Amino acid sequence: MIYLSIVSLIWAFSFGLIGNMLSGVDSFLVATLRLGVASLLFLPFLRLKGIGWTTIVRLVLYGAIQFGLMYACYMSAFRFIPSHLVAVFSILTPVYVVFIHDLQKRVFSRRYLWIAVLSVLGAATIKAETMPTGDIWMGFLLMQVAGAAFAFGQVAYREWKIKNQDVSDLSIFGLLTIGGTLCIGCLSLPETEWEISKISADQWKAILYLGLVASGLGFFLWNKGASKTNAGTLAAFNNAVVPLAVLISLFIFNEGKNFDREDQIRLMIGSVLIGSALFLSLKRKSSSFFRI
């Protein structure tokens, strides 16, 4: 669980960084560059000796779905809905984690479903906003594909790693980031103006941080943590970043000017709900947690 906690802090900080330093840079370009930097980070550690081509293709596909497809749909959603709705529509990811896990195991994990629902309610409370009209359903659909893609990747990698515990995460993780880079790179070709020369020095620093730390170290520790915990904890942690992101944005990036008492109450209630989900996921550990 320590890995998931560390990544939640890293990603919470990244929200404010993107909003304050990279708002003028094409979002597809940022996604492609940060995944490309993450791939370069893991290339020196890539060890494919003894890894069959079937496994290589499988891991590349996992990365293409979890990172590439997720980023493509996530970035596209901003064309149809405002940023706060992008956040609201992302909170169903824990439900997809539980659903995909249950499909793989051919069981119905009622307890894990309740954990996911608690986590979703907590995030929804924090992110509650008035829903505008417009292209809301297209935005909603894109965010559900993004959430399902991210959920599929982490659950699939978790199951693969459990069956291949002798393989070091570090020796193969580059395959996932390469898959993500190839996917987002191909999908962004018709969408992106590749004006790299217009990126300032400070923006390059932010992109390097996002690539090396948020996407590189973050995705690595997230998937590693996913392989060491149960599906309920994994589902709950998918929304644990929400209260952390709000706090960091308020107190580090000084975005609290319009943060009134109602917002404070929502943050408190939402944090309690997400914390309850995490507590419930850890309360009954056993070797048979897959069976209900």
Residue pairs with C-beta under 8 A, 6 or more apart in sequence:
1 225
1 228
1 229
1 233
1 237
1 282
2 225
3 221
3 222
3 224
3 225
3 228
4 221
4 222
4 225
4 226
4 229
4 233
4 234
4 237
4 240
5 237
5 240
6 221
7 218
7 221
7 222
7 225
8 237
8 240
8 241
8 244
9 244
10 213
10 214
10 217
10 218
11 214
11 218
11 241
11 245
12 241
12 244
12 245
12 247
12 248
13 248
13 252
14 210
14 214
14 218
15 245
15 248
15 249
16 245
16 248
16 249
16 252
16 253
16 255
17 206
17 209
17 210
18 30
18 206
18 210
19 249
19 253
20 253
21 202
21 203
21 206
22 30
22 203
22 206
22 207
25 199
25 203
25 207
26 192
26 193
26 195
27 75
27 78
28 72
28 75
28 184
28 187
28 188
28 191
28 192
29 188
29 192
29 193
29 194
29 195
29 196
30 207
30 210
31 71
31 72
31 75
31 184
31 188
32 181
32 184
32 185
32 188
32 192
33 207
33 211
34 207
34 210
34 211
34 214
34 215
35 67
35 68
35 71
35 177
35 180
35 181
35 184
35 211
35 215
36 181
36 185
36 211
37 207
37 208
37 210
37 211
37 212
37 215
37 216
38 177
38 180
38 181
38 211
38 212
38 215
38 216
38 219
39 174
39 177
39 178
39 180
39 181
40 211
41 177
41 211
41 212
41 216
42 170
42 173
42 174
42 177
42 216
42 220
43 174
45 170
45 171
45 173
45 174
46 171
46 172
46 174
46 175
47 168
47 171
47 172
48 56
48 171
48 172
51 167
51 172
56 175
58 160
59 157
59 160
59 172
59 175
59 176
59 179
60 175
60 176
60 178
60 179
60 182
61 179
62 153
62 156
62 157
62 160
62 176
62 179
63 153
63 175
63 176
63 177
63 178
63 179
63 180
63 183
64 179
64 180
64 182
64 183
65 149
65 152
65 153
65 156
65 179
65 183
66 149
66 150
66 152
66 153
66 154
66 156
66 157
66 176
66 180
66 219
67 153
67 176
67 177
67 179
67 180
67 181
67 183
67 184
67 215
67 219
68 179
68 180
68 181
68 182
68 183
68 184
68 185
68 187
69 145
69 146
69 149
69 183
69 187
70 146
70 147
70 149
70 150
70 153
71 146
71 180
71 184
72 183
72 184
72 187
72 188
73 142
73 143
73 145
73 146
73 149
74 86
74 90
74 142
74 143
74 146
75 188
75 191
76 142
76 191
77 86
77 89
77 139
77 142
77 143
77 146
78 86
79 135
80 134
80 135
80 136
80 138
80 139
80 142
81 89
81 134
81 135
81 136
81 139
81 140
81 143
82 132
84 127
84 129
85 129
85 131
85 132
85 136
85 139
86 139
86 143
87 127
87 242
88 124
88 127
88 128
88 129
89 139
89 140
89 143
89 144
89 147
90 143
90 146
90 147
91 119
91 120
91 123
91 124
91 127
91 239
91 242
92 120
92 144
92 147
93 147
93 148
93 150
93 151
93 238
93 239
94 115
94 116
94 119
94 120
94 151
94 235
94 236
94 238
94 239
94 277
95 113
95 116
95 117
95 120
95 235
96 147
96 148
96 151
96 152
97 116
97 151
97 154
97 155
97 231
97 234
97 235
97 238
98 109
98 112
98 113
98 115
98 116
98 231
98 232
98 235
99 151
100 148
100 151
100 152
100 155
100 156
101 109
101 112
101 155
101 231
102 108
102 109
102 112
104 155
104 159
105 290
107 290
107 291
107 292
108 292
109 231
109 232
109 290
109 292
110 292
111 232
111 280
111 284
111 292
112 230
112 231
112 232
112 235
112 281
114 280
115 232
115 233
115 235
115 236
115 277
115 280
115 281
116 232
116 235
116 236
116 277
118 236
118 273
118 274
118 276
118 277
118 280
119 235
119 236
119 238
119 239
119 240
119 273
119 274
119 277
120 239
121 270
121 273
122 239
122 242
122 243
122 269
122 270
122 271
122 272
122 273
122 274
122 275
122 276
122 277
123 239
123 242
123 270
123 274
124 270
125 266
125 269
125 270
125 273
126 242
126 243
126 246
126 266
126 267
126 270
126 271
127 242
127 270
128 266
150 238
151 238
153 176
153 223
154 222
154 223
154 226
154 234
155 226
155 231
155 234
157 176
157 223
157 226
157 227
158 223
158 226
158 227
158 234
161 167
161 169
161 223
161 224
161 227
162 227
169 220
169 223
169 224
169 227
170 220
173 219
173 220
173 223
176 219
176 223
177 215
177 216
177 219
199 207
225 234
225 237
226 234
230 281
230 285
230 289
231 289
231 290
232 280
232 281
232 289
233 278
233 281
233 282
235 277
235 281
236 274
236 277
236 278
236 280
236 281
237 278
239 274
239 277
240 274
240 278
242 270
242 274
243 267
243 270
243 271
243 274
246 267
247 267
249 255
249 256
250 256
250 259
